[in-house]
């Protein structure tokens, strides 16, 4: 079954969602929020790409996304901790 697009890339209002990783030290919990930016024209937010392949796991760790707790695989938490900066947010 083909995937249905939520937004049509040909639509001038096409938007992408970026996760902004809040600053913090390595041992602190992961906190982030969604940012929405138009794909066409000048991007409101510059961002870094993170390529991630999900694997079957039973080890999940909590993160806070838009002020709600979510469980994500431990190896993704470790990747986010390595990308995070202490003083500035990191858009992904």
N, C-alpha and C positions, 0 to 999 in steps of 0.2 A: 504494500500500500504506500503510495507516495506521500511525502510529508507536505502538509499544507502550510503555506507561508502566512505568518501573522500580518506581516507588512509586505507589500509588493515593492521590490527594489526599484522599479521604474516610476513609482509614485514619488513626486518631489518632496513629500512629507515623510518619506521612509526614515525610520530612526533605528539606532542600535542602542543597546544597553551596555554600559560599562560599569564595572565594579570598582569603586574607589576604596582601596585598602587603607584604613586609618593608621597613622603613625603609632609606633609602639616598640618596645624592646622584645627581643626574641622570646623570652619566657612568658610574656603577657598574652592574654587571649586575643584571638583574631576578631576584629571589628571592621565591618565594611558596609557600604551602602551602594544602591544602584544609582547611576546617573544616566540620563537619556540624552542622546545627542543626534542631530540629523546626520545621515550618512553622506548626503550630497552637499556640495558647497563647502564652506569653511567649517571644519569640525570645532565644536565648542570645547572639547576636551581632547588633549593628546593622551595616548594610552600606550601601554606595553602589552604585547600579546603573550599569553601563556597557553601553551599547547599541553593538554592533559588527556591521558587515556585512563578511563575508569577501569578498575579491576574488581573482581569479587573480593570483598573483605568483610570481616565482622567487626573491625576496629574503626569506630567512628569517634570523632571529637566534635565538641560544639563550637560553633562560631556565631557571632551576632551579625545578622544581615538586616538592614533597615529596622533595627531595634527588636528583631525577633531571633530566637535561637533556632539554629539548624544543625543537624549532624552531618558532617562530611567525612570522607575517608581520611585516615590519619596521614597518608602520604601527600594528599593535597594540602592539608594543614601545614605540613613541614615545608612544602614548596612556597606557600604564602608567607610563612615566617622568614624564609630566606630572601624573598623579594621585598619584604616590608622595610621601611626606613624608620629611624627613631624620631625624626623631626618633621618630615613632610609626608603627605598622603601619596599613594602610588595608584594611579588609575590603570586598570587591567581590562 
